[in-house]
Amino acid sequence: MAATPVLDLQPGDQIAHKGGWFTLAARPVPRAVGDRLTLTFVGGSQRSVHWLATVTTNHQGEL
């Protein structure tokens, strides 16, 4: 596990979210206004984060 800046996230990275591990489906997408990015997970769930935030990740194959 590692703390990864959201701007370094890649599709397939696993992110700690809502008490479990969610797999990122695509690169983070900026919102039209403001300082937030939208993370989209496999299955369609989304999370909004600040563009300078770090998230707990478990890169592919590290489980």
Residue pairs with C-beta under 8 A, 6 or more apart in sequence:
1 16
1 56
1 57
1 58
1 62
2 56
2 57
2 58
2 59
3 54
3 55
3 56
3 57
4 13
4 54
4 55
4 56
4 57
5 52
5 53
5 54
6 28
6 37
6 39
6 49
6 50
6 51
6 52
6 53
6 54
6 55
7 28
7 37
7 51
9 15
9 24
9 27
9 28
9 39
9 55
9 57
10 24
10 27
11 24
11 25
11 26
11 27
12 23
12 24
12 60
13 23
13 24
13 57
13 58
13 59
13 60
14 21
14 22
14 23
14 24
14 57
14 58
14 59
14 60
14 63
15 21
15 22
15 23
15 24
15 39
15 41
15 47
15 55
15 56
15 57
15 58
16 22
16 55
16 56
16 57
16 58
17 41
17 45
17 47
21 58
21 63
22 41
22 42
22 45
22 47
23 41
23 42
24 39
24 40
24 41
24 42
25 40
25 41
25 42
25 43
26 40
28 37
28 38
28 39
28 49
28 51
29 37
29 38
29 40
30 36
30 37
30 38
30 51
31 37
31 38
31 48
35 50
35 51
35 52
36 48
36 49
36 50
36 51
37 48
37 49
37 50
37 51
38 46
38 47
38 48
39 46
39 47
39 48
39 49
39 55
40 46
41 47
49 55
